[in-house]
């Protein structure tokens, strides 16, 4: 059982710790961030009840969240989500403690993004350039 934690929680590491204590198998960090876009013609929100921001802009925000949850929960698997558009983005998350990554918005730009990123991660690991984190994407042994 996995919990996808909201980026608006007041203390995400504390929420993750509560999830771990409650028996969650993993947490995903994070969901989209509340956001709004105004239509220039109507001067009204494009989505009447607001929406969520995703994509590349989230990575610098989510990286420290992942690092803080890893510090609070050293053994809890963490799936990082937000701004994974490349192999390099995936390794940035692995290096701060993510166990795996979720590819979302990149698939809108390139339907093969998930496959390409996963293949690239495996290639880097097999060539010895894998994550520096002990939590890394692929465990051997």
C-alpha positions in Angstrom: 0.0 0.0 0.0 1.5 3.3 -1.1 0.5 6.9 -0.1 0.9 9.8 -2.5 1.6 12.8 -0.2 0.3 16.2 -0.9 2.9 19.0 -1.3 0.7 21.2 0.8 0.9 19.1 4.0 2.4 21.3 6.8 5.1 18.8 7.7 5.7 16.2 5.0 8.5 14.2 6.8 6.1 13.9 9.8 3.3 12.7 7.5 5.7 10.2 5.9 6.8 8.9 9.3 3.1 8.4 10.3 2.5 6.6 7.0 5.5 4.3 7.7 4.3 3.6 11.3 0.8 2.9 9.9 2.3 0.2 7.7 2.5 1.8 4.3 4.9 0.0 2.0 6.0 3.2 0.3 5.3 6.9 -0.2 5.2 8.9 -3.4 6.4 12.5 -3.2 4.5 14.6 -4.3 1.3 15.3 -6.1 0.8 18.3 -8.3 1.0 21.7 -6.6 -2.2 23.8 -6.5 -2.0 26.3 -9.4 -4.1 28.6 -11.6 -4.0 29.9 -15.1 -6.0 32.9 -16.3 -7.5 33.0 -19.8 -6.4 36.4 -21.2 -9.6 36.8 -23.2 -12.2 36.0 -20.5 -10.0 37.2 -17.6 -11.2 34.1 -15.7 -9.5 30.9 -14.6 -9.1 28.3 -17.3 -10.2 25.7 -14.8 -13.0 27.2 -12.6 -11.9 25.3 -9.4 -8.2 25.7 -10.1 -5.8 23.0 -11.2 -2.4 21.5 -10.5 1.1 22.4 -11.7 3.3 19.6 -12.8 6.5 19.2 -14.9 10.0 20.5 -14.8 9.3 23.4 -12.5 8.6 21.0 -9.6 12.0 19.3 -9.4 13.8 22.0 -7.5 10.9 22.1 -5.1 10.5 18.3 -4.7 14.2 17.4 -4.3 14.5 18.8 -0.8 11.2 17.2 0.2 12.6 13.8 -0.9 15.8 14.5 1.0 13.9 15.5 4.2 11.7 12.4 4.1 14.7 10.2 3.5 16.3 11.6 6.6 13.1 11.1 8.6 12.4 7.6 7.3 15.7 5.9 6.3 14.2 2.6 5.3 10.8 3.7 3.7 10.8 3.3 -0.1 10.2 6.7 -1.7 8.9 7.2 -5.2 9.8 10.8 -6.4 7.4 12.5 -8.7 7.8 16.0 -10.2 9.9 17.0 -13.1 11.4 13.7 -14.2 12.0 14.5 -17.9 15.4 12.7 -18.3 17.8 10.2 -16.9 19.7 13.0 -15.2 16.5 14.1 -13.4 16.0 10.5 -12.2 19.5 10.4 -10.8 19.1 13.7 -9.1 16.2 12.1 -7.2 18.2 8.9 -6.5 21.1 11.0 -5.2 18.9 12.6 -2.5 17.3 9.3 -1.4 14.5 8.3 -3.8 14.1 4.6 -4.4 12.3 5.0 -7.7 10.8 7.8 -9.8 7.5 8.5 -11.5 7.4 9.9 -15.0 4.3 11.9 -15.7 4.3 15.1 -17.7 7.2 14.0 -19.9 4.8 11.5 -21.5 2.7 14.3 -22.8 5.7 15.6 -24.8 7.0 12.2 -25.7 4.9 9.0 -25.4 8.1 7.0 -25.1 9.6 9.1 -22.3 9.0 6.5 -19.5 10.6 3.7 -21.6 13.6 5.9 -22.6 14.2 7.2 -19.1 14.0 3.6 -17.6 16.3 2.3 -20.3 18.7 5.1 -19.7 18.8 4.5 -16.0 19.5 0.8 -16.5 22.3 1.6 -19.0 23.9 4.1 -16.5 23.7 1.6 -13.7 25.2 -1.2 -15.8 28.0 1.0 -16.9 28.9 1.8 -13.3 27.5 5.4 -13.3 24.6 4.6 -11.1 23.1 6.5 -8.2 25.4 7.5 -5.3 22.5 6.8 -2.9 22.3 3.5 -1.1 18.6 3.7 -1.8 19.3 3.7 -5.6 17.0 2.6 -8.4 18.3 -0.9 -8.8 19.6 -3.1 -6.0 21.9 -6.0 -6.7 22.5 -9.0 -4.6 
